[in-house]
Amino acid sequence: MEKKAIIMDESAMNRAIARITYEILERNRGAEQLCIVGILSRGVILAERIARKIYELEHVSVEFGALDITPFRDDRTAEETKSAKSTIHFPVQDKRVIIVDDVLYTGRSCRAAIDAILAIGRPQCMQLAVLVDRGHRELPIRPDYIGKNVPTAQSETVQVSVQEIDGTDCVAIYQNS
């Protein structure tokens, strides 16, 4: 893969996360009954940052968890879906669940996340926050909160890098060979 462009640097990512957090708080009238669930792996890091920002703004600790969607994916065989690394140690029943992912593409990961959450309880509502929406949906999934809309070709890949995993914060577009 050949890097085409960096579309978000560290400061742009921080601004997007802050904006998403403000929008979440505004739409939900504060942090009451909120919980944040990040999709493994980079969605978890972004969700953690949103949870920290909510604490900074509201002085309220929202419940936070990591969601492994592997067992709920529709593109894997039964042997490949045995992984279950979710760490959601709180009830989602009657909560306002914010699902966080790094890149929204076809919508299949989000559908799997919805199924995974419904398998553990029935929330009051679920909302979707993504850092990058690149289009090309295959399912009727629409994010509630978007850091950046990036129209892409299907021959391109959007890669989110986070300090905690990759040593840097940025979003880049790559051209597939």
HELIX and SHEET records of a PDB file:
HELIX    1   1 GLU A   10  ARG A   27  1                                  18    
HELIX    2   2 ARG A   42  GLU A   58  1                                  17    
HELIX    3   3 THR A   70  PHE A   72  5                                   3    
HELIX    4   4 ALA A   78  THR A   81  5                                   4    
HELIX    5   5 ARG A  108  LEU A  118  1                                  11    
HELIX    6   6 GLN A  163  ASP A  166  1                                   4    
SHEET    1   A 3 GLU A   2  MET A   8  0                                        
SHEET    2   A 3 CYS A 170  GLN A 175 -1                                        
SHEET    3   A 3 GLU A 156  SER A 161 -1                                        
SHEET    1   B 5 GLU A  63  LEU A  67  0                                        
SHEET    2   B 5 LEU A  34  ILE A  39  1                                        
SHEET    3   B 5 ARG A  96  LEU A 104  1                                        
SHEET    4   B 5 CYS A 125  ASP A 133  1                                        
SHEET    5   B 5 TYR A 145  ASN A 149  1                                        
END                                                                             
